[in-house]
Amino acid sequence: MKNIIENYIKDLQKKNLSKNTLEAYRRDVEKFSEFVRNREERILSVDTVTIMAFVQYLQREGRAT
């Protein structure tokens, strides 16, 4: 999974996004990866239910509106 995240960030770098934006994207993707791993799901099995659960998790943490 780490390689996938690194490749994603490298692709974003090609878009000339700011360093802060890249770091924010990295944090968000790593947080999502950790969430999926803690649910003992495979990343390839992620569906809208998992994504909605993640959004609810972020809301409880005060990180999403």
Backbone as a printed PyTorch tensor [residue, N CA C, xyz], in Angstrom:
tensor([[[  0.8210,  -1.1940,   0.0000],
         [  0.0000,   0.0000,   0.0000],
         [  0.8670,   1.2610,   0.0000]],

        [[  1.9790,   1.1900,   0.6950],
         [  2.8580,   2.3580,   0.7710],
         [  3.3370,   2.7850,  -0.6170]],

        [[  3.6320,   1.8090,  -1.4790],
         [  4.0610,   2.1230,  -2.8480],
         [  2.9540,   2.8180,  -3.6280]],

        [[  1.7310,   2.3930,  -3.4150],
         [  0.5980,   3.0150,  -4.1050],
         [  0.4700,   4.4720,  -3.6840]],

        [[  0.6030,   4.7220,  -2.3900],
         [  0.5150,   6.0960,  -1.8870],
         [  1.6440,   6.9400,  -2.4610]],

        [[  2.8580,   6.3950,  -2.4680],
         [  4.0030,   7.1350,  -3.0170],
         [  3.7890,   7.4690,  -4.4900]],

        [[  3.2860,   6.5170,  -5.2570],
         [  3.0180,   6.7700,  -6.6770],
         [  1.9470,   7.8390,  -6.8480]],

        [[  0.9360,   7.8010,  -6.0020],
         [ -0.1290,   8.8110,  -6.0430],
         [  0.4450,  10.2010,  -5.7740]],

        [[  1.2810,  10.3160,  -4.7580],
         [  1.8890,  11.6100,  -4.4250],
         [  2.7990,  12.0780,  -5.5660]],

        [[  3.5360,  11.1720,  -6.1670],
         [  4.3960,  11.5440,  -7.3050],
         [  3.5660,  12.0740,  -8.4670]],

        [[  2.4320,  11.4540,  -8.7210],
         [  1.5380,  11.9470,  -9.7740],
         [  1.0210,  13.3410,  -9.4340]],

        [[  0.7040,  13.5620,  -8.1700],
         [  0.2250,  14.8830,  -7.7600],
         [  1.3220,  15.9340,  -7.8970]],

        [[  2.5630,  15.5550,  -7.6310],
         [  3.6810,  16.4920,  -7.7600],
         [  3.8000,  17.0160,  -9.1860]],

        [[  3.4570,  16.1940, -10.1520],
         [  3.5110,  16.6080, -11.5530],
         [  2.5230,  17.7280, -11.8510]],

        [[  1.5350,  17.8970, -10.9800],
         [  0.5240,  18.9400, -11.1760],
         [  0.9340,  20.2560, -10.5220]],

        [[  2.1650,  20.2900, -10.0180],
         [  2.7200,  21.4940,  -9.3970],
         [  1.8850,  21.9990,  -8.2240]],

        [[  1.3690,  21.0640,  -7.4330],
         [  0.6400,  21.4520,  -6.2310],
         [  1.6410,  21.9010,  -5.1740]],

        [[  1.1840,  22.7230,  -4.2540],
         [  2.0820,  23.2210,  -3.2170],
         [  2.4940,  22.0890,  -2.2800]],

        [[  3.6030,  22.3080,  -1.5970],
         [  4.1060,  21.3190,  -0.6480],
         [  3.0600,  21.0390,   0.4340]],

        [[  2.4070,  22.0780,   0.9340],
         [  1.3850,  21.9020,   1.9680],
         [  0.2170,  21.0670,   1.4620]],

        [[ -0.1870,  21.3010,   0.2280],
         [ -1.2870,  20.5270,  -0.3580],
         [ -0.8900,  19.0620,  -0.4840]],

        [[  0.3180,  18.8110,  -0.9590],
         [  0.7990,  17.4350,  -1.0910],
         [  0.8460,  16.7340,   0.2630]],

        [[  1.3090,  17.4450,   1.2800],
         [  1.3710,  16.8580,   2.6190],
         [ -0.0250,  16.5690,   3.1520]],

        [[ -0.9740,  17.4450,   2.8700],
         [ -2.3520,  17.2220,   3.3060],
         [ -2.9480,  16.0080,   2.6070]],

        [[ -2.7090,  15.8870,   1.3110],
         [ -3.1910,  14.7140,   0.5740],
         [ -2.5780,  13.4380,   1.1500]],

        [[ -1.2850,  13.4900,   1.4140],
         [ -0.6030,  12.3120,   1.9640],
         [ -1.2180,  11.9170,   3.3120]],

        [[ -1.4110,  12.8830,   4.1940],
         [ -2.0100,  12.5960,   5.5080],
         [ -3.3860,  11.9750,   5.3550]],

        [[ -4.1910,  12.5450,   4.4570],
         [ -5.5530,  12.0350,   4.2590],
         [ -5.5490,  10.6040,   3.7320]],

        [[ -4.7030,  10.3410,   2.7520],
         [ -4.6520,   9.0000,   2.1660],
         [ -4.1070,   7.9940,   3.1820]],

        [[ -3.1010,   8.3980,   3.9440],
         [ -2.5590,   7.4950,   4.9590],
         [ -3.5810,   7.2280,   6.0590]],

        [[ -4.3470,   8.2410,   6.4330],
         [ -5.4010,   8.0680,   7.4380],
         [ -6.4640,   7.1010,   6.9230]],

        [[ -6.8380,   7.2370,   5.6550],
         [ -7.8190,   6.3320,   5.0700],
         [ -7.2680,   4.9080,   5.0150]],

        [[ -6.0180,   4.7640,   4.6310],
         [ -5.3830,   3.4490,   4.5750],
         [ -5.3800,   2.7920,   5.9540]],

        [[ -5.0450,   3.5620,   6.9630],
         [ -5.0520,   3.0500,   8.3410],
         [ -6.4670,   2.6410,   8.7630]],

        [[ -7.4460,   3.4470,   8.4080],
         [ -8.8440,   3.1520,   8.7250],
         [ -9.2620,   1.8230,   8.1020]],

        [[ -8.9410,   1.6370,   6.8410],
         [ -9.2970,   0.4010,   6.1350],
         [ -8.5870,  -0.7940,   6.7770]],

        [[ -7.3220,  -0.6200,   7.0890],
         [ -6.5450,  -1.6980,   7.7120],
         [ -7.1290,  -2.0720,   9.0780]],

        [[ -7.5190,  -1.0730,   9.8670],
         [ -8.1010,  -1.3320,  11.1850],
         [ -9.4370,  -2.0580,  11.0920]],

        [[-10.1260,  -1.8710,   9.9870],
         [-11.3940,  -2.5850,   9.7660],
         [-11.1580,  -3.9770,   9.1790]],

        [[ -9.8770,  -4.2960,   8.9950],
         [ -9.4690,  -5.5800,   8.4280],
         [-10.0950,  -5.8150,   7.0530]],

        [[-10.1420,  -4.7380,   6.2770],
         [-10.6240,  -4.8140,   4.8960],
         [ -9.4310,  -4.7450,   3.9590]],

        [[ -9.6260,  -5.2590,   2.7880],
         [ -8.6240,  -5.1150,   1.7440],
         [ -8.9600,  -3.8480,   0.9660]],

        [[ -7.9540,  -3.1430,   0.5430],
         [ -8.1760,  -1.8810,  -0.1650],
         [ -8.9960,  -2.1000,  -1.4320]],

        [[ -8.8530,  -3.2530,  -2.0520],
         [ -9.6050,  -3.5300,  -3.2760],
         [-11.0770,  -3.8140,  -3.0100]],

        [[-11.4340,  -4.0400,  -1.7570],
         [-12.8360,  -4.3030,  -1.4260],
         [-13.5560,  -3.0550,  -0.9200]],

        [[-12.8690,  -1.9280,  -0.9060],
         [-13.4820,  -0.6840,  -0.4320],
         [-14.6580,  -0.3190,  -1.3290]],

        [[-15.7570,   0.0410,  -0.6760],
         [-16.9500,   0.4550,  -1.4100],
         [-17.5180,   1.7110,  -0.7530]],

        [[-18.6790,   2.1340,  -1.1910],
         [-19.2660,   3.3640,  -0.6510],
         [-19.5680,   3.2410,   0.8350]],

        [[-19.8760,   2.0490,   1.3060],
         [-20.1410,   1.8550,   2.7370],
         [-18.8820,   2.1660,   3.5460]],

        [[-17.7470,   1.6920,   3.0830],
         [-16.4810,   1.9620,   3.7650],
         [-16.1610,   3.4500,   3.7350]],

        [[-16.3710,   4.0720,   2.6040],
         [-16.0810,   5.5040,   2.4810],
         [-16.9910,   6.3200,   3.3910]],

        [[-18.2580,   5.9680,   3.4420],
         [-19.1840,   6.6760,   4.3320],
         [-18.7960,   6.4640,   5.7980]],

        [[-18.3640,   5.2730,   6.1440],
         [-17.9070,   5.0060,   7.5110],
         [-16.6780,   5.8520,   7.8300]],

        [[-15.8010,   6.0330,   6.8550],
         [-14.6180,   6.8670,   7.0530],
         [-15.0130,   8.3240,   7.2640]],

        [[-15.9440,   8.8160,   6.4860],
         [-16.4160,  10.1960,   6.6470],
         [-17.0250,  10.3770,   8.0380]],

        [[-17.8160,   9.4120,   8.4780],
         [-18.4030,   9.4860,   9.8210],
         [-17.3110,   9.4710,  10.8890]],

        [[-16.2980,   8.6590,  10.6800],
         [-15.1570,   8.6120,  11.5970],
         [-14.4820,   9.9850,  11.6770]],

        [[-14.2560,  10.5980,  10.5330],
         [-13.6380,  11.9260,  10.5140],
         [-14.5180,  12.9560,  11.2080]],

        [[-15.8180,  12.8580,  11.0170],
         [-16.7390,  13.7880,  11.6710],
         [-16.6620,  13.6380,  13.1840]],

        [[-16.6110,  12.4060,  13.6530],
         [-16.4970,  12.1820,  15.0990],
         [-15.1880,  12.7400,  15.6310]],

        [[-14.1610,  12.6870,  14.8170],
         [-12.8500,  13.2070,  15.2050],
         [-12.7760,  14.7290,  15.0410]],

        [[-13.8250,  15.3050,  14.4610],
         [-13.8280,  16.7450,  14.2380],
         [-13.0140,  17.1770,  13.0430]],

        [[-12.7940,  16.2720,  12.0960],
         [-11.9480,  16.5770,  10.9370],
         [-12.7120,  16.7260,   9.6450]],

        [[-14.0280,  16.5600,   9.6890],
         [-14.8190,  16.6980,   8.4620],
         [-16.1200,  17.3960,   8.8070]],

        [[-16.6660,  18.0760,   7.8130],
         [-17.9440,  18.7550,   8.0350],
         [-18.9970,  18.1620,   7.1460]]])
